[in-house]
Amino acid sequence: MKNRIAFWGFLLVILFFLFTEHRAHFLGALPYLLVVACPLMHLLMHRGHRHDRKGE
């Protein structure tokens, strides 16, 4: 249990410093990440529509 708490604590500290030190890089890449996310979401979310059914 202590190992898990220490892991999450270190992870939060690392993410905090990564965000504060590299904020300009992250925010500069954000529009490109949104453009890439749109086609991926389109492909992944249309799997459940079952367009291959014939005669139903």
CHARMM internal coordinates of N, CA and C (Angstrom, degrees):
IC EDIT
DIST 1 N 1 CA 1.4417
DIST 1 CA 1 C 1.5305
ANGL 1 N 1 CA 1 C 110.90
DIST 1 C 2 N 1.3331
ANGL 1 CA 1 C 2 N 116.68
DIHE 1 N 1 CA 1 C 2 N -41.27
DIST 2 N 2 CA 1.4592
ANGL 1 C 2 N 2 CA 120.48
DIHE 1 CA 1 C 2 N 2 CA 179.73
DIST 2 CA 2 C 1.5257
ANGL 2 N 2 CA 2 C 111.23
DIHE 1 C 2 N 2 CA 2 C -66.10
DIST 2 C 3 N 1.3359
ANGL 2 CA 2 C 3 N 115.89
DIHE 2 N 2 CA 2 C 3 N -35.47
DIST 3 N 3 CA 1.4665
ANGL 2 C 3 N 3 CA 119.50
DIHE 2 CA 2 C 3 N 3 CA 178.89
DIST 3 CA 3 C 1.5173
ANGL 3 N 3 CA 3 C 110.93
DIHE 2 C 3 N 3 CA 3 C -64.61
DIST 3 C 4 N 1.3065
ANGL 3 CA 3 C 4 N 116.19
DIHE 3 N 3 CA 3 C 4 N -39.21
DIST 4 N 4 CA 1.4615
ANGL 3 C 4 N 4 CA 120.81
DIHE 3 CA 3 C 4 N 4 CA -179.37
DIST 4 CA 4 C 1.5392
ANGL 4 N 4 CA 4 C 110.96
DIHE 3 C 4 N 4 CA 4 C -66.64
DIST 4 C 5 N 1.3201
ANGL 4 CA 4 C 5 N 116.83
DIHE 4 N 4 CA 4 C 5 N -42.03
DIST 5 N 5 CA 1.4631
ANGL 4 C 5 N 5 CA 120.61
DIHE 4 CA 4 C 5 N 5 CA 178.44
DIST 5 CA 5 C 1.5237
ANGL 5 N 5 CA 5 C 110.18
DIHE 4 C 5 N 5 CA 5 C -65.07
DIST 5 C 6 N 1.3251
ANGL 5 CA 5 C 6 N 117.14
DIHE 5 N 5 CA 5 C 6 N -41.69
DIST 6 N 6 CA 1.4646
ANGL 5 C 6 N 6 CA 120.62
DIHE 5 CA 5 C 6 N 6 CA 178.41
DIST 6 CA 6 C 1.5265
ANGL 6 N 6 CA 6 C 110.76
DIHE 5 C 6 N 6 CA 6 C -64.33
DIST 6 C 7 N 1.3175
ANGL 6 CA 6 C 7 N 117.20
DIHE 6 N 6 CA 6 C 7 N -40.87
DIST 7 N 7 CA 1.4659
ANGL 6 C 7 N 7 CA 120.73
DIHE 6 CA 6 C 7 N 7 CA 178.57
DIST 7 CA 7 C 1.5181
ANGL 7 N 7 CA 7 C 111.09
DIHE 6 C 7 N 7 CA 7 C -59.82
DIST 7 C 8 N 1.3416
ANGL 7 CA 7 C 8 N 117.29
DIHE 7 N 7 CA 7 C 8 N -49.03
DIST 8 N 8 CA 1.4639
ANGL 7 C 8 N 8 CA 120.47
DIHE 7 CA 7 C 8 N 8 CA -178.77
DIST 8 CA 8 C 1.5228
ANGL 8 N 8 CA 8 C 111.10
DIHE 7 C 8 N 8 CA 8 C -66.41
DIST 8 C 9 N 1.3123
ANGL 8 CA 8 C 9 N 117.32
DIHE 8 N 8 CA 8 C 9 N -34.57
DIST 9 N 9 CA 1.4598
ANGL 8 C 9 N 9 CA 120.57
DIHE 8 CA 8 C 9 N 9 CA 176.84
DIST 9 CA 9 C 1.5169
ANGL 9 N 9 CA 9 C 111.55
DIHE 8 C 9 N 9 CA 9 C -64.06
DIST 9 C 10 N 1.3369
ANGL 9 CA 9 C 10 N 117.11
DIHE 9 N 9 CA 9 C 10 N -48.10
DIST 10 N 10 CA 1.4611
ANGL 9 C 10 N 10 CA 120.83
DIHE 9 CA 9 C 10 N 10 CA 177.63
DIST 10 CA 10 C 1.5214
ANGL 10 N 10 CA 10 C 111.19
DIHE 9 C 10 N 10 CA 10 C -62.56
DIST 10 C 11 N 1.3142
ANGL 10 CA 10 C 11 N 116.59
DIHE 10 N 10 CA 10 C 11 N -39.57
DIST 11 N 11 CA 1.4620
ANGL 10 C 11 N 11 CA 120.10
DIHE 10 CA 10 C 11 N 11 CA 179.93
DIST 11 CA 11 C 1.5273
ANGL 11 N 11 CA 11 C 111.10
DIHE 10 C 11 N 11 CA 11 C -63.34
DIST 11 C 12 N 1.3226
ANGL 11 CA 11 C 12 N 117.39
DIHE 11 N 11 CA 11 C 12 N -42.02
DIST 12 N 12 CA 1.4637
ANGL 11 C 12 N 12 CA 120.56
DIHE 11 CA 11 C 12 N 12 CA 177.72
DIST 12 CA 12 C 1.5233
ANGL 12 N 12 CA 12 C 111.64
DIHE 11 C 12 N 12 CA 12 C -63.81
DIST 12 C 13 N 1.3251
ANGL 12 CA 12 C 13 N 117.34
DIHE 12 N 12 CA 12 C 13 N -41.28
DIST 13 N 13 CA 1.4646
ANGL 12 C 13 N 13 CA 120.56
DIHE 12 CA 12 C 13 N 13 CA 178.72
DIST 13 CA 13 C 1.5243
ANGL 13 N 13 CA 13 C 110.40
DIHE 12 C 13 N 13 CA 13 C -64.41
DIST 13 C 14 N 1.3209
ANGL 13 CA 13 C 14 N 117.05
DIHE 13 N 13 CA 13 C 14 N -43.82
DIST 14 N 14 CA 1.4698
ANGL 13 C 14 N 14 CA 121.10
DIHE 13 CA 13 C 14 N 14 CA 179.39
DIST 14 CA 14 C 1.5166
ANGL 14 N 14 CA 14 C 110.49
DIHE 13 C 14 N 14 CA 14 C -62.35
DIST 14 C 15 N 1.3230
ANGL 14 CA 14 C 15 N 117.75
DIHE 14 N 14 CA 14 C 15 N -45.71
DIST 15 N 15 CA 1.4627
ANGL 14 C 15 N 15 CA 120.70
DIHE 14 CA 14 C 15 N 15 CA 179.75
DIST 15 CA 15 C 1.5224
ANGL 15 N 15 CA 15 C 111.40
DIHE 14 C 15 N 15 CA 15 C -64.28
DIST 15 C 16 N 1.3156
ANGL 15 CA 15 C 16 N 117.42
DIHE 15 N 15 CA 15 C 16 N -37.54
DIST 16 N 16 CA 1.4637
ANGL 15 C 16 N 16 CA 120.62
DIHE 15 CA 15 C 16 N 16 CA 178.03
DIST 16 CA 16 C 1.5220
ANGL 16 N 16 CA 16 C 110.63
DIHE 15 C 16 N 16 CA 16 C -61.72
DIST 16 C 17 N 1.3330
ANGL 16 CA 16 C 17 N 117.05
DIHE 16 N 16 CA 16 C 17 N -49.09
DIST 17 N 17 CA 1.4578
ANGL 16 C 17 N 17 CA 119.56
DIHE 16 CA 16 C 17 N 17 CA -178.84
DIST 17 CA 17 C 1.5212
ANGL 17 N 17 CA 17 C 112.22
DIHE 16 C 17 N 17 CA 17 C -68.77
DIST 17 C 18 N 1.3177
ANGL 17 CA 17 C 18 N 117.88
DIHE 17 N 17 CA 17 C 18 N -36.28
DIST 18 N 18 CA 1.4669
ANGL 17 C 18 N 18 CA 119.63
DIHE 17 CA 17 C 18 N 18 CA 175.67
DIST 18 CA 18 C 1.5190
ANGL 18 N 18 CA 18 C 110.80
DIHE 17 C 18 N 18 CA 18 C -61.69
DIST 18 C 19 N 1.3245
ANGL 18 CA 18 C 19 N 117.23
DIHE 18 N 18 CA 18 C 19 N -42.53
DIST 19 N 19 CA 1.4549
ANGL 18 C 19 N 19 CA 120.37
DIHE 18 CA 18 C 19 N 19 CA -179.12
DIST 19 CA 19 C 1.5246
ANGL 19 N 19 CA 19 C 111.55
DIHE 18 C 19 N 19 CA 19 C -68.52
DIST 19 C 20 N 1.3284
ANGL 19 CA 19 C 20 N 117.33
DIHE 19 N 19 CA 19 C 20 N -44.05
DIST 20 N 20 CA 1.4612
ANGL 19 C 20 N 20 CA 118.99
DIHE 19 CA 19 C 20 N 20 CA -176.65
DIST 20 CA 20 C 1.5252
ANGL 20 N 20 CA 20 C 111.83
DIHE 19 C 20 N 20 CA 20 C -70.66
DIST 20 C 21 N 1.3173
ANGL 20 CA 20 C 21 N 118.01
DIHE 20 N 20 CA 20 C 21 N -35.06
DIST 21 N 21 CA 1.4662
ANGL 20 C 21 N 21 CA 120.33
DIHE 20 CA 20 C 21 N 21 CA -177.83
DIST 21 CA 21 C 1.5253
ANGL 21 N 21 CA 21 C 112.95
DIHE 20 C 21 N 21 CA 21 C -83.12
DIST 21 C 22 N 1.3068
ANGL 21 CA 21 C 22 N 117.78
DIHE 21 N 21 CA 21 C 22 N -26.57
DIST 22 N 22 CA 1.4668
ANGL 21 C 22 N 22 CA 121.06
DIHE 21 CA 21 C 22 N 22 CA -175.27
DIST 22 CA 22 C 1.5196
ANGL 22 N 22 CA 22 C 111.79
DIHE 21 C 22 N 22 CA 22 C -120.18
DIST 22 C 23 N 1.3207
ANGL 22 CA 22 C 23 N 117.47
DIHE 22 N 22 CA 22 C 23 N 30.03
DIST 23 N 23 CA 1.4629
ANGL 22 C 23 N 23 CA 121.70
DIHE 22 CA 22 C 23 N 23 CA -177.77
DIST 23 CA 23 C 1.5288
ANGL 23 N 23 CA 23 C 111.71
DIHE 22 C 23 N 23 CA 23 C -61.02
DIST 23 C 24 N 1.3292
ANGL 23 CA 23 C 24 N 117.58
DIHE 23 N 23 CA 23 C 24 N -41.50
DIST 24 N 24 CA 1.4644
ANGL 23 C 24 N 24 CA 120.86
DIHE 23 CA 23 C 24 N 24 CA -178.53
DIST 24 CA 24 C 1.5259
ANGL 24 N 24 CA 24 C 110.91
DIHE 23 C 24 N 24 CA 24 C -63.68
DIST 24 C 25 N 1.3238
ANGL 24 CA 24 C 25 N 117.19
DIHE 24 N 24 CA 24 C 25 N -40.77
DIST 25 N 25 CA 1.4666
ANGL 24 C 25 N 25 CA 120.15
DIHE 24 CA 24 C 25 N 25 CA 178.96
DIST 25 CA 25 C 1.5231
ANGL 25 N 25 CA 25 C 110.67
DIHE 24 C 25 N 25 CA 25 C -66.86
DIST 25 C 26 N 1.3197
ANGL 25 CA 25 C 26 N 116.09
DIHE 25 N 25 CA 25 C 26 N -42.63
DIST 26 N 26 CA 1.4649
ANGL 25 C 26 N 26 CA 120.82
DIHE 25 CA 25 C 26 N 26 CA -178.22
DIST 26 CA 26 C 1.5208
ANGL 26 N 26 CA 26 C 110.91
DIHE 25 C 26 N 26 CA 26 C -65.35
DIST 26 C 27 N 1.3251
ANGL 26 CA 26 C 27 N 116.77
DIHE 26 N 26 CA 26 C 27 N -48.06
DIST 27 N 27 CA 1.4584
ANGL 26 C 27 N 27 CA 119.74
DIHE 26 CA 26 C 27 N 27 CA -178.04
DIST 27 CA 27 C 1.5243
ANGL 27 N 27 CA 27 C 111.67
DIHE 26 C 27 N 27 CA 27 C -69.84
DIST 27 C 28 N 1.3232
ANGL 27 CA 27 C 28 N 117.54
DIHE 27 N 27 CA 27 C 28 N -27.77
DIST 28 N 28 CA 1.4591
ANGL 27 C 28 N 28 CA 120.72
DIHE 27 CA 27 C 28 N 28 CA 176.13
DIST 28 CA 28 C 1.5235
ANGL 28 N 28 CA 28 C 112.42
DIHE 27 C 28 N 28 CA 28 C -70.24
DIST 28 C 29 N 1.3140
ANGL 28 CA 28 C 29 N 117.28
DIHE 28 N 28 CA 28 C 29 N -30.26
DIST 29 N 29 CA 1.4598
ANGL 28 C 29 N 29 CA 121.34
DIHE 28 CA 28 C 29 N 29 CA -178.85
DIST 29 CA 29 C 1.5233
ANGL 29 N 29 CA 29 C 112.22
DIHE 28 C 29 N 29 CA 29 C -89.89
DIST 29 C 30 N 1.3148
ANGL 29 CA 29 C 30 N 118.02
DIHE 29 N 29 CA 29 C 30 N -10.09
DIST 30 N 30 CA 1.4640
ANGL 29 C 30 N 30 CA 121.18
DIHE 29 CA 29 C 30 N 30 CA -175.44
DIST 30 CA 30 C 1.5258
ANGL 30 N 30 CA 30 C 113.97
DIHE 29 C 30 N 30 CA 30 C -58.68
DIST 30 C 31 N 1.3401
ANGL 30 CA 30 C 31 N 120.90
DIHE 30 N 30 CA 30 C 31 N -43.95
DIST 31 N 31 CA 1.4700
ANGL 30 C 31 N 31 CA 118.59
DIHE 30 CA 30 C 31 N 31 CA 178.22
DIST 31 CA 31 C 1.5260
ANGL 31 N 31 CA 31 C 112.87
DIHE 30 C 31 N 31 CA 31 C -61.42
DIST 31 C 32 N 1.3298
ANGL 31 CA 31 C 32 N 116.92
DIHE 31 N 31 CA 31 C 32 N -36.83
DIST 32 N 32 CA 1.4634
ANGL 31 C 32 N 32 CA 119.63
DIHE 31 CA 31 C 32 N 32 CA 179.10
DIST 32 CA 32 C 1.5250
ANGL 32 N 32 CA 32 C 110.95
DIHE 31 C 32 N 32 CA 32 C -68.70
DIST 32 C 33 N 1.3258
ANGL 32 CA 32 C 33 N 117.11
DIHE 32 N 32 CA 32 C 33 N -35.43
DIST 33 N 33 CA 1.4563
ANGL 32 C 33 N 33 CA 119.98
DIHE 32 CA 32 C 33 N 33 CA 177.31
DIST 33 CA 33 C 1.5228
ANGL 33 N 33 CA 33 C 111.24
DIHE 32 C 33 N 33 CA 33 C -65.31
DIST 33 C 34 N 1.3179
ANGL 33 CA 33 C 34 N 117.44
DIHE 33 N 33 CA 33 C 34 N -37.00
DIST 34 N 34 CA 1.4629
ANGL 33 C 34 N 34 CA 120.71
DIHE 33 CA 33 C 34 N 34 CA 177.10
DIST 34 CA 34 C 1.5286
ANGL 34 N 34 CA 34 C 110.98
DIHE 33 C 34 N 34 CA 34 C -66.57
DIST 34 C 35 N 1.3372
ANGL 34 CA 34 C 35 N 116.83
DIHE 34 N 34 CA 34 C 35 N -39.59
DIST 35 N 35 CA 1.4656
ANGL 34 C 35 N 35 CA 120.33
DIHE 34 CA 34 C 35 N 35 CA 179.25
DIST 35 CA 35 C 1.5243
ANGL 35 N 35 CA 35 C 110.51
DIHE 34 C 35 N 35 CA 35 C -64.96
DIST 35 C 36 N 1.3156
ANGL 35 CA 35 C 36 N 117.13
DIHE 35 N 35 CA 35 C 36 N -37.87
DIST 36 N 36 CA 1.4701
ANGL 35 C 36 N 36 CA 120.85
DIHE 35 CA 35 C 36 N 36 CA 178.67
DIST 36 CA 36 C 1.5260
ANGL 36 N 36 CA 36 C 110.59
DIHE 35 C 36 N 36 CA 36 C -73.34
DIST 36 C 37 N 1.3220
ANGL 36 CA 36 C 37 N 117.86
DIHE 36 N 36 CA 36 C 37 N -33.23
DIST 37 N 37 CA 1.4576
ANGL 36 C 37 N 37 CA 120.99
DIHE 36 CA 36 C 37 N 37 CA -177.24
DIST 37 CA 37 C 1.5241
ANGL 37 N 37 CA 37 C 112.33
DIHE 36 C 37 N 37 CA 37 C -69.49
DIST 37 C 38 N 1.3298
ANGL 37 CA 37 C 38 N 117.70
DIHE 37 N 37 CA 37 C 38 N -31.09
DIST 38 N 38 CA 1.4671
ANGL 37 C 38 N 38 CA 119.82
DIHE 37 CA 37 C 38 N 38 CA -177.13
DIST 38 CA 38 C 1.5326
ANGL 38 N 38 CA 38 C 112.85
DIHE 37 C 38 N 38 CA 38 C -61.49
DIST 38 C 39 N 1.3384
ANGL 38 CA 38 C 39 N 119.46
DIHE 38 N 38 CA 38 C 39 N -51.74
DIST 39 N 39 CA 1.4738
ANGL 38 C 39 N 39 CA 117.87
DIHE 38 CA 38 C 39 N 39 CA 178.80
DIST 39 CA 39 C 1.5322
ANGL 39 N 39 CA 39 C 112.73
DIHE 38 C 39 N 39 CA 39 C -65.17
DIST 39 C 40 N 1.3257
ANGL 39 CA 39 C 40 N 116.87
DIHE 39 N 39 CA 39 C 40 N -35.24
DIST 40 N 40 CA 1.4587
ANGL 39 C 40 N 40 CA 118.67
DIHE 39 CA 39 C 40 N 40 CA 178.84
DIST 40 CA 40 C 1.5271
ANGL 40 N 40 CA 40 C 111.27
DIHE 39 C 40 N 40 CA 40 C -64.38
DIST 40 C 41 N 1.3214
ANGL 40 CA 40 C 41 N 116.88
DIHE 40 N 40 CA 40 C 41 N -43.56
DIST 41 N 41 CA 1.4604
ANGL 40 C 41 N 41 CA 119.81
DIHE 40 CA 40 C 41 N 41 CA 178.07
DIST 41 CA 41 C 1.5240
ANGL 41 N 41 CA 41 C 110.48
DIHE 40 C 41 N 41 CA 41 C -64.74
DIST 41 C 42 N 1.3190
ANGL 41 CA 41 C 42 N 117.39
DIHE 41 N 41 CA 41 C 42 N -38.15
DIST 42 N 42 CA 1.4566
ANGL 41 C 42 N 42 CA 120.82
DIHE 41 CA 41 C 42 N 42 CA 179.39
DIST 42 CA 42 C 1.5270
ANGL 42 N 42 CA 42 C 110.60
DIHE 41 C 42 N 42 CA 42 C -62.34
DIST 42 C 43 N 1.3243
ANGL 42 CA 42 C 43 N 116.65
DIHE 42 N 42 CA 42 C 43 N -45.50
DIST 43 N 43 CA 1.4625
ANGL 42 C 43 N 43 CA 120.12
DIHE 42 CA 42 C 43 N 43 CA 179.94
DIST 43 CA 43 C 1.5170
ANGL 43 N 43 CA 43 C 112.20
DIHE 42 C 43 N 43 CA 43 C -66.72
DIST 43 C 44 N 1.3135
ANGL 43 CA 43 C 44 N 117.19
DIHE 43 N 43 CA 43 C 44 N -42.63
DIST 44 N 44 CA 1.4559
ANGL 43 C 44 N 44 CA 120.33
DIHE 43 CA 43 C 44 N 44 CA -174.71
DIST 44 CA 44 C 1.5196
ANGL 44 N 44 CA 44 C 112.73
DIHE 43 C 44 N 44 CA 44 C -77.60
DIST 44 C 45 N 1.2998
ANGL 44 CA 44 C 45 N 118.37
DIHE 44 N 44 CA 44 C 45 N -30.83
DIST 45 N 45 CA 1.4614
ANGL 44 C 45 N 45 CA 119.80
DIHE 44 CA 44 C 45 N 45 CA -174.81
DIST 45 CA 45 C 1.5213
ANGL 45 N 45 CA 45 C 112.95
DIHE 44 C 45 N 45 CA 45 C -87.08
DIST 45 C 46 N 1.3144
ANGL 45 CA 45 C 46 N 118.28
DIHE 45 N 45 CA 45 C 46 N -14.60
DIST 46 N 46 CA 1.4651
ANGL 45 C 46 N 46 CA 120.30
DIHE 45 CA 45 C 46 N 46 CA 179.53
DIST 46 CA 46 C 1.5259
ANGL 46 N 46 CA 46 C 112.33
DIHE 45 C 46 N 46 CA 46 C -92.31
DIST 46 C 47 N 1.3098
ANGL 46 CA 46 C 47 N 118.52
DIHE 46 N 46 CA 46 C 47 N 6.12
DIST 47 N 47 CA 1.4629
ANGL 46 C 47 N 47 CA 120.70
DIHE 46 CA 46 C 47 N 47 CA 179.19
DIST 47 CA 47 C 1.5184
ANGL 47 N 47 CA 47 C 112.14
DIHE 46 C 47 N 47 CA 47 C -68.27
DIST 47 C 48 N 1.3061
ANGL 47 CA 47 C 48 N 118.54
DIHE 47 N 47 CA 47 C 48 N -33.29
DIST 48 N 48 CA 1.4461
ANGL 47 C 48 N 48 CA 121.89
DIHE 47 CA 47 C 48 N 48 CA -174.08
DIST 48 CA 48 C 1.5166
ANGL 48 N 48 CA 48 C 114.60
DIHE 47 C 48 N 48 CA 48 C -83.58
DIST 48 C 49 N 1.3266
ANGL 48 CA 48 C 49 N 119.29
DIHE 48 N 48 CA 48 C 49 N 1.63
DIST 49 N 49 CA 1.4584
ANGL 48 C 49 N 49 CA 121.06
DIHE 48 CA 48 C 49 N 49 CA -177.15
DIST 49 CA 49 C 1.5206
ANGL 49 N 49 CA 49 C 113.07
DIHE 48 C 49 N 49 CA 49 C -78.40
DIST 49 C 50 N 1.3058
ANGL 49 CA 49 C 50 N 117.20
DIHE 49 N 49 CA 49 C 50 N -19.76
DIST 50 N 50 CA 1.4616
ANGL 49 C 50 N 50 CA 123.61
DIHE 49 CA 49 C 50 N 50 CA 178.42
DIST 50 CA 50 C 1.5287
ANGL 50 N 50 CA 50 C 111.77
DIHE 49 C 50 N 50 CA 50 C 54.24
DIST 50 C 51 N 1.3136
ANGL 50 CA 50 C 51 N 115.48
DIHE 50 N 50 CA 50 C 51 N 61.92
DIST 51 N 51 CA 1.4571
ANGL 50 C 51 N 51 CA 121.23
DIHE 50 CA 50 C 51 N 51 CA 178.23
DIST 51 CA 51 C 1.5248
ANGL 51 N 51 CA 51 C 112.68
DIHE 50 C 51 N 51 CA 51 C -74.79
DIST 51 C 52 N 1.3510
ANGL 51 CA 51 C 52 N 116.56
DIHE 51 N 51 CA 51 C 52 N -8.92
DIST 52 N 52 CA 1.4574
ANGL 51 C 52 N 52 CA 119.65
DIHE 51 CA 51 C 52 N 52 CA -176.42
DIST 52 CA 52 C 1.5291
ANGL 52 N 52 CA 52 C 112.55
DIHE 51 C 52 N 52 CA 52 C -86.80
DIST 52 C 53 N 1.3047
ANGL 52 CA 52 C 53 N 120.33
DIHE 52 N 52 CA 52 C 53 N 3.98
DIST 53 N 53 CA 1.4666
ANGL 52 C 53 N 53 CA 121.62
DIHE 52 CA 52 C 53 N 53 CA 179.48
DIST 53 CA 53 C 1.5274
ANGL 53 N 53 CA 53 C 109.70
DIHE 52 C 53 N 53 CA 53 C -74.02
DIST 53 C 54 N 1.2980
ANGL 53 CA 53 C 54 N 116.58
DIHE 53 N 53 CA 53 C 54 N 131.60
DIST 54 N 54 CA 1.4677
ANGL 53 C 54 N 54 CA 122.35
DIHE 53 CA 53 C 54 N 54 CA 179.62
DIST 54 CA 54 C 1.5158
ANGL 54 N 54 CA 54 C 109.31
DIHE 53 C 54 N 54 CA 54 C -109.20
DIST 54 C 55 N 1.3212
ANGL 54 CA 54 C 55 N 117.07
DIHE 54 N 54 CA 54 C 55 N 128.48
DIST 55 N 55 CA 1.4536
ANGL 54 C 55 N 55 CA 122.59
DIHE 54 CA 54 C 55 N 55 CA 174.20
DIST 55 CA 55 C 1.5139
ANGL 55 N 55 CA 55 C 114.81
DIHE 54 C 55 N 55 CA 55 C 78.04
DIST 55 C 56 N 1.2879
ANGL 55 CA 55 C 56 N 119.00
DIHE 55 N 55 CA 55 C 56 N 15.36
DIST 56 N 56 CA 1.4824
ANGL 55 C 56 N 56 CA 119.52
DIHE 55 CA 55 C 56 N 56 CA 178.64
DIST 56 CA 56 C 1.4927
ANGL 56 N 56 CA 56 C 109.88
DIHE 55 C 56 N 56 CA 56 C -110.67
END
COOR INIT
IC SEED 1 N 1 CA 1 C
IC BUILD
